[in-house]
Amino acid sequence: MATPVVTTKTYKEKAVIGGVTVWQNSDNSIEISDTNYPSVKAGLRALSEKAGFKYDPDWTVQQLGKKLIAFVNDK
């Protein structure tokens, strides 16, 4: 089960994938609500696969997070 993360940052965009929230913060950093992944990038990759989103392994965390959020919200 996902461990909730409370953020005080203002976010631009967010998406929920399988009960896990992904935020793009106002400073363009990316956060995910499940802290059980070894890194944010690993979490984003796993969530991308769950959502059926194909990503480029060379993308940065910010690129992957922003594109994943847009993909999920455009469905």
C-alpha positions in Angstrom: 0.0 0.0 0.0 1.2 3.5 -0.8 2.6 5.6 2.0 1.0 9.1 1.7 3.3 12.0 1.3 2.2 15.5 2.4 3.6 18.3 0.4 3.4 22.0 1.2 4.5 22.9 -2.3 2.1 24.4 -4.8 1.6 22.1 -7.7 1.0 23.0 -11.4 -0.4 19.6 -12.4 -1.2 16.3 -10.9 -2.4 12.8 -12.0 -3.4 9.7 -10.1 -2.3 6.3 -11.4 -3.4 3.2 -9.5 -3.9 5.2 -6.3 -0.5 6.9 -6.5 -0.4 10.7 -7.1 2.2 12.3 -9.3 2.7 16.1 -8.9 4.5 18.6 -11.0 5.3 21.4 -8.5 5.4 25.1 -9.2 9.2 24.8 -9.4 8.9 22.0 -12.0 10.2 19.4 -9.6 8.3 16.1 -9.6 7.0 14.2 -6.6 5.1 10.9 -6.2 3.0 9.9 -3.2 4.4 6.4 -2.9 7.7 6.4 -1.1 8.3 2.7 -1.6 10.2 3.2 -4.9 14.0 3.4 -4.7 13.8 6.8 -6.5 11.3 9.1 -8.1 12.5 8.1 -11.6 12.0 4.4 -10.8 8.5 5.2 -9.5 7.6 7.2 -12.6 8.9 4.4 -14.8 6.8 1.8 -13.0 3.7 4.1 -13.1 4.3 4.7 -16.8 4.2 1.0 -17.4 1.0 0.7 -15.3 -0.6 3.5 -17.3 0.5 2.1 -20.7 2.7 5.1 -21.4 5.8 4.6 -23.4 8.8 6.7 -22.2 12.3 7.3 -23.4 14.8 6.0 -20.8 17.0 9.0 -21.4 14.3 11.5 -20.2 14.9 13.3 -17.0 12.6 13.0 -14.0 11.0 16.4 -15.0 10.5 15.3 -18.6 9.0 11.9 -17.7 6.8 13.3 -14.9 5.4 16.1 -17.0 4.7 13.9 -20.0 3.2 11.1 -17.8 0.9 13.6 -16.1 -0.2 15.0 -19.5 -0.8 11.4 -20.8 -2.9 10.4 -17.9 -5.0 13.6 -17.8 -5.6 13.5 -21.6 -7.1 10.0 -21.5 
